[in-house]
Amino acid sequence: MTNTPAVSNGGHPITLGLDTFGDVTNDDAGNPLSHGRTIRGLVEEGVLADRTGVDHFAIGEHHTDWMPLSAADVVLAAIAARTSRIRLGSGVTVISSDDPVRVFQRFATLDAVSGGRAEIILGRGSSVESFPLFGYDLADYERLFEEKVELFAELLKEEPVTWSGTVRPALKEMPVYPHSESGAIPTWIGVGGSPESVVRTARHGFSLMLAIIGGETARFAPFSRLFRRELAGFGHPDRPVGVHAPGHVAATDEQAVAEFWPYYRATMEMVARQRGFRAPTFEHFTRDVGPGGALHVGSPETVARKISATLKALDASRFDLKYGMNGLPHAQLMRAIELFGTRVAPLVRDMMSD
């Protein structure tokens, strides 16, 4: 199935994608599947996304028992072998605790395997398990991210690299292979609410991905304006702005909430215990599902209207739905993907063309 975006916002084509953290899924009896079965199911989800016309499919890096996607590029390569058109990327790659040279090499290899369909979203990540796992000190959190993003920007030029910093050995006129198909892998930085991160993204000339996981989406509108102003100030051409937000699609609004809420509640309660914040109540959840909130949960028509409103409010041209939640059955995920590709995406493009 071919799906060439023709509708644009701010001069950039409207593209609609799916993100996943590879959460462990349950079987029909409510028992968690193994990591292996979860990951094989994820490959099937990516293949279905391609078949139903979704533009992007991204996998976030995590290192936990309930999100075992520690090698997203390997899974993306498996999806690439069975697809032909969908763009494949990370959402996000935790560059701070990885080696930028190896990140570039892995995604340049994915680009080769996929015929030029690889992309990458760099980020700090919403969890920090990878730092002690790979021997990094959280006291160096800011410096690790800043220096490694700088090195990655040099690697993207696909020329011999000369770079020095404090977090890894220096490079002097070192060639790095393989080269990508296009000569420049599309690269974004995921930003969760820091103006400094927006400015950094503009300084390097990357595209901006706004990660909005709760609250009112409109509060991120100043970031889009700041990004474009800073891009111009640094002498870079305009770059697209994307939005990443959680959600779930089902036949009706009521069914979507009934399927999603129990797993959302259980996951947020678990994370709240780990990180020391108060878990959202159903009232909070309902507010975020409502107009202007961050959660895109409902029927295809409801989700499409909300995505369209989000894109317009934030002057963005890309929307990635973070689908799934720890424990959601694979069959429900597959149905949500099918509805997103065949119903939600065409509706959004119709709404954005008005």
Secondary structure, DSSP 8 states (H G I E B T S, - for coil): -------EETTEE-EEEEEE----BB-TTS-B--HHHHHHHHHHHHHHHHHTT-SEEEE----SSSS--S-HHHHHHHHHTT-SS-EEEES-EEGGGS-HHHHHHHHHHHHHHHTS-EEEEEE--S--THHHHTT--GGGHHHHHHHHHHHHHHHTT-S-EEE--SSS--EEEE--S---SSSS--EEEEESS-HHHHHHHHHHT-EEEEE--SSBGGGGHHHHHHHHHHHHHTT-----EEEEEEEEE-SSHHHHHHHHHHHHHHHHHHHHHHHT-----HHHHHHHHSTTBS-EEE-HHHHHHHHHHHHHHTT-SEEEEE---TB--HHHHHHHHHHIIIIIHHHHHHHHT-
